[in-house]
Amino acid sequence: MKAEHLELLVEEPSMEIFLNAVLPRILAGRATYSIHAYQGKPDLLQKLDVRLRGYARWLPDAYRVIVLVDRDADDCVGLKGRLERAAAQAGLSTRVTCCGAPWRVATRLAIEELEAWFFGEWAAVKAAYPRVAGTVPHQQAYRQPDAIAGGTWEALQRVLQQAAYFPSGLRKAELAGAVGGHFDPRRATSPSFKAFETAVLDAVA
């Protein structure tokens, strides 16, 4: 069954701001959505079991849940497994476990965090902050957005500060809104963003 509504659980307000800018371009009116932002990844993970059990009691057939967290420095397989187990314990099938039947929950990781998605759509960053170098995605350190070493938000802060933006430190919510306003999913090259987009599109297909 095609989803008519998506419930998205994200770990912080900056991701909520970004998705509010980008999801309408992905969904193109095919479904409504609600985003529930937590106060960081520990807060989301601590409350996830209760939240999913709540969904299991009332979730309509035409609703889907997408849980999206930053991988950060966590083991990718271990973190993904934790999210999948939370869904299983709540009695909700996932894209991994549905075996061809309609799934209720998709678990997705931003690798290693939201700012990697920005490196993978550099035209949006340059549109929001015109003084940054257009050659950044061609530099060896930034060529693979999901594999940037040393933290992607720190790397993005350095690049932006070199162009005289955010001299006192990166303001993540402001950045998410500015870049999200220009972000084109068709240009995005981050594999973890494309995996997230695929789950959204699968839900409404």
Buried (B, 14 or more C-beta within 10 A) or exposed (E): EEBBBBBBBBBBBBBBBBBBBBBEEBBEEBBEBEBEBBEEBEEBBEBBBEBBBEBBEEBEEEBBBBBBBBBBEBEEEEBBEBBBBBBBEBEBBBBBBBEEEEBBBBBBBBBBBBBBBBBBBBBBBBBBBEEBEEEBBEEEEBEBBBEBEEBBBEBBBEBBBEBEBBEEEBBBBEBBBBBBBBBEBEEBBBBBBBBBBEBBBEBBE
